[in-house]
Amino acid sequence: MSETIDITKVPVRKLHTGAVMPAMGLGTFGSDKYSPDQISEAVYGAVKSGYRMLDCASVYQNEHQIGEVLGRLFSENVVSREELFITSKVWNDQHREVRKACEKSLSDLGLSYIDLYFVHWPFPNYHAPGCDGDSRNPDSKPFSVDEFMDTWKQCEELVDAGLVKAIGMSNMTISKLEAVLPLCRIKPAALEMECHPSFQQQDLFDYAVAHDIVPIGFCPIGSPSRPERDRTAEDVADTELPEVVTVAKNHGIHPAVVCLKWAVQRGMCPIPFSVKEPQYISNLKCTTVDPLTDDEMELLKKAERNCRLVKGQVFLWPGAEDWQELWQ
Ligand SMILES: NC(=O)c1ccc[n+]([C@@H]2O[C@H](COP(=O)([O-])OP(=O)(O)OC[C@H]3O[C@@H](n4cnc5c(N)ncnc54)[C@H](OP(=O)(O)O)[C@@H]3O)[C@@H](O)[C@H]2O)c1
């Protein structure tokens, strides 16, 4: 019998739409390490143990399998649709046909609406799944406000049509947000951004909160299982940082769990990935027990190393110098 969590104790975040979402969700990107069936089974177990927020995307290539599991959870009366908060994202090659992309995700997930639908990247640049980090698509282009707003308007129409309840942006920077926010008829309700102790993005986090945009943190543990092609010699491991290890020892918990407690207490909504039951249970449970102290939160601020893991170099356009150009 798997452990259940008192979900009434999981903190929540309120969107500007009035919707309420749990302050932690389950990531569903298995890269090439975990199969769609392993991930969808984890979704089944995670929802049974108390998860109510799932971070999905068409490019993760598992929405169909997750949809089958959701159908199982509904028919077994484990949860109702209304109790779940489900995200999905339009991939970069579908910026000109967002409605078609959203309808495909709805059909794969077996849902009549998505709670929060993201523009996954602010560029229409795409690459073959699993391609080498140095590969370049000759059709890739720098960020364009006009092109982005064309995609965003299509997202706004999804809200009008009732296919999605809220829309969000992902992989943005403050300067891109400043350029597009005044042009939005419907403001983004959330911003999905990389965030872990060694890459806190404090300015972007503060900017989102000040604009009533809920920050959702991806790679919250520092993505320790990412493939070799996504690693560089400068990357640090969050779970080995002395600040994180010290706090883990104080509480007798795994350093991964420290990263998650810190994120939630800071006001983030982290979306850790795991297909392993003891891990995903301890990840959610840690939001309900034994909080970090103010001194520990201060200590973890010092874990910042400006270590961006998802550099996005495969989205660079011909002539671009290096991946930093994506983040200007
Ligand atoms: N919007 C975007 O562009 C974007 C980009 C990247 C990711 N995301 C989202 O963010 C989610 C999370 O990112 P991520 O999967 O890269 O990184 P992550 O959540 O930081 O790391 C996941 C890995 O951490 C380990 N782990 C998890 N819980 C643990 C625990 N309690 N104790 C010890 N180890 C633990 C597991 O490794 P093992 O499997 O080796 O045990 C797991 O595979 C994705 O699944 C996806 O939904 C979004």
The ligand as an SDF file (V2000), in Angstrom:
LIG
                    3D

 48 52  0  0  0  0  0  0  0  0999 V2000
    9.5970   24.7100  -19.9530 N   0  0  0  0  0  0  0  0  0  0  0  0
   10.7140   24.1110  -20.2900 C   0  0  0  0  0  0  0  0  0  0  0  0
   11.3830   24.5040  -21.2680 O   0  0  0  0  0  0  0  0  0  0  0  0
   11.2280   22.9490  -19.4740 C   0  0  0  0  0  0  0  0  0  0  0  0
   12.5720   22.5610  -19.6060 C   0  0  0  0  0  0  0  0  0  0  0  0
   13.0310   21.4850  -18.8400 C   0  0  0  0  0  0  0  0  0  0  0  0
   12.1630   20.8220  -17.9710 C   0  0  0  0  0  0  0  0  0  0  0  0
   10.8520   21.2040  -17.8810 N   0  0  0  0  0  0  0  0  0  0  0  0
    9.9140   20.5020  -16.9470 C   0  0  0  0  0  0  0  0  0  0  0  0
   10.5450   20.4100  -15.6600 O   0  0  0  0  0  0  0  0  0  0  0  0
   10.5110   19.0520  -15.2130 C   0  0  0  0  0  0  0  0  0  0  0  0
   11.6680   18.7740  -14.2780 C   0  0  0  0  0  0  0  0  0  0  0  0
   12.9290   18.9980  -14.8810 O   0  0  0  0  0  0  0  0  0  0  0  0
   14.0380   17.8510  -14.9990 P   0  0  0  0  0  0  0  0  0  0  0  0
   13.3540   16.5350  -15.0890 O   0  0  0  0  0  0  0  0  0  0  0  0
   14.9880   18.2090  -16.0560 O   0  0  0  0  0  0  0  0  0  0  0  0
   14.8800   17.9890  -13.6660 O   0  0  0  0  0  0  0  0  0  0  0  0
   14.7020   17.7510  -12.1090 P   0  0  0  0  0  0  0  0  0  0  0  0
   13.2790   17.6260  -11.7150 O   0  0  0  0  0  0  0  0  0  0  0  0
   15.5420   18.8110  -11.5020 O   0  0  0  0  0  0  0  0  0  0  0  0
   15.4680   16.3640  -11.8810 O   0  0  0  0  0  0  0  0  0  0  0  0
   14.8100   15.1280  -12.0240 C   0  0  0  0  0  0  0  0  0  0  0  0
   15.7130   13.9920  -11.5270 C   0  0  0  0  0  0  0  0  0  0  0  0
   16.0860   14.2230  -10.1620 O   0  0  0  0  0  0  0  0  0  0  0  0
   16.2020   12.9880   -9.4800 C   0  0  0  0  0  0  0  0  0  0  0  0
   15.2960   13.0260   -8.3020 N   0  0  0  0  0  0  0  0  0  0  0  0
   13.9880   13.3910   -8.2600 C   0  0  0  0  0  0  0  0  0  0  0  0
   13.5070   13.3130   -7.0090 N   0  0  0  0  0  0  0  0  0  0  0  0
   14.5240   12.8840   -6.2310 C   0  0  0  0  0  0  0  0  0  0  0  0
   14.6560   12.5890   -4.8500 C   0  0  0  0  0  0  0  0  0  0  0  0
   13.6400   12.7430   -3.9920 N   0  0  0  0  0  0  0  0  0  0  0  0
   15.8640   12.1470   -4.4000 N   0  0  0  0  0  0  0  0  0  0  0  0
   16.9160   11.9830   -5.2420 C   0  0  0  0  0  0  0  0  0  0  0  0
   16.8530   12.2470   -6.5680 N   0  0  0  0  0  0  0  0  0  0  0  0
   15.6730   12.6980   -7.0570 C   0  0  0  0  0  0  0  0  0  0  0  0
   15.7580   11.8820  -10.4270 C   0  0  0  0  0  0  0  0  0  0  0  0
   16.9360   11.2630  -10.9490 O   0  0  0  0  0  0  0  0  0  0  0  0
   16.9310    9.6620  -11.2810 P   0  0  0  0  0  0  0  0  0  0  0  0
   15.8860    9.4650  -12.3110 O   0  0  0  0  0  0  0  0  0  0  0  0
   18.3150    9.4270  -11.7760 O   0  0  0  0  0  0  0  0  0  0  0  0
   16.6040    8.9620   -9.9670 O   0  0  0  0  0  0  0  0  0  0  0  0
   14.9980   12.6420  -11.5150 C   0  0  0  0  0  0  0  0  0  0  0  0
   15.0740   12.0150  -12.7720 O   0  0  0  0  0  0  0  0  0  0  0  0
   10.5100   18.2440  -16.5190 C   0  0  0  0  0  0  0  0  0  0  0  0
   10.1200   16.9030  -16.3230 O   0  0  0  0  0  0  0  0  0  0  0  0
    9.5600   19.0710  -17.3620 C   0  0  0  0  0  0  0  0  0  0  0  0
    8.2080   18.7670  -17.0110 O   0  0  0  0  0  0  0  0  0  0  0  0
   10.3820   22.2620  -18.6000 C   0  0  0  0  0  0  0  0  0  0  0  0
  1  2  1  0
  2  3  2  0
  2  4  1  0
  4  5  1  0
  4 48  2  0
  5  6  2  0
  6  7  1  0
  7  8  2  0
  8  9  1  0
  8 48  1  0
  9 10  1  0
  9 46  1  0
 10 11  1  0
 11 12  1  0
 11 44  1  0
 12 13  1  0
 13 14  1  0
 14 15  2  0
 14 16  1  0
 14 17  1  0
 17 18  1  0
 18 19  2  0
 18 20  1  0
 18 21  1  0
 21 22  1  0
 22 23  1  0
 23 24  1  0
 23 42  1  0
 24 25  1  0
 25 26  1  0
 25 36  1  0
 26 27  1  0
 26 35  1  0
 27 28  2  0
 28 29  1  0
 29 30  1  0
 29 35  2  0
 30 31  1  0
 30 32  2  0
 32 33  1  0
 33 34  2  0
 34 35  1  0
 36 37  1  0
 36 42  1  0
 37 38  1  0
 38 39  2  0
 38 40  1  0
 38 41  1  0
 42 43  1  0
 44 45  1  0
 44 46  1  0
 46 47  1  0
M  CHG  2   8   1  16  -1
M  END
$$$$
